[in-house]
Amino acid sequence: MANFFKNLFKSKSKVEEAPKNFLVAAATGNAIPLSEVPDQVFAQKLAGDGMAIMVTGDTIVAPADGELSLIFKTKHAFAMTLENGLEILVHIGVDTVSLNGEGFEQLAEQGTKVKAGTPIIKIDREFILSKELSLATPILITNVDAAKSITPVESGSVVAGETAVVNFEV
């Protein structure tokens, strides 16, 4: 019996975490294919490959663990670099750069390491929609040549920081 308790409370050795080969939803909403984003740069995959979310929430989060390498001055987009070398772009809405940062609140600092699900930008959905702008939010791997495969989820409800939305192989 003593060995039972000794083993029960023995410190567990840390298991090396397997590399994650997916991006999680950067926002809560509904997944859509890039072809349905009302901007040809995204719809034709000229900026990268991935998927988009019609945002219903108000917080945009990191889609993976990595470095927050760039937050645009207008706060409408941010980029990340993952340890595996993939470069990720999250572009909040379409033509939202025209708002010059209005309706966006930065929650994380550029240059910091973040975990998947870390809040990066808070948005004022009603304000953005009142300007008649789309909240279709692409989540892209921009250096597509660094990935052997990219498989996006293109339909269904997604939850920020939880639902896997892009699977990839490097």
C-alpha positions, 0 to 999 in steps of 0.5 A: 500500500505504501508503494501505491501512495509513493507512486501516486504522488511521484512527480510526473516527468514532463512529456515532450509536447508534439509539434502542433500542425494546425492553426486555431480560429483567430476569432469566433464565427463561421468558417468560409473558404478564401474564395468567398472573401470580398477581396480578390487578393485574398480570394485568389490566394495572392497573399497566402493560403488558408481560410477565413472567418465571418467574425461574430465575436469581438476578440481576435486571438493568436492562431498558433504559438509563435512570435508576434512579428508585426502589428500594423499601425492601423491594428487591422492585421497582424503577422506571426512567425512560428518556430517551424518557420511558417509566417502567418497573417491575420487580416481583420475584415476587408478594407478595414485599413481605411478606418486608420485604427478606429474600432481596433484596440491592441491587446498584445505587444509586437515582438512578444512570444504568444501562445495560441488563443492569446488575445491580440486585438479587440474590435468594435464589431458594430462600429466596423459594420456601421461603416459597411465593411465586411468582417471576413477575416482571412487567416493565412500562411503567407510563405506557402512554399515552406509548407508541404501541404495546407488544408483549410476548414471551410465551413462550420462554426469556429471558436476563437483559440479552440477550433483547428481551422488550418492543418499543415505539414512542413 
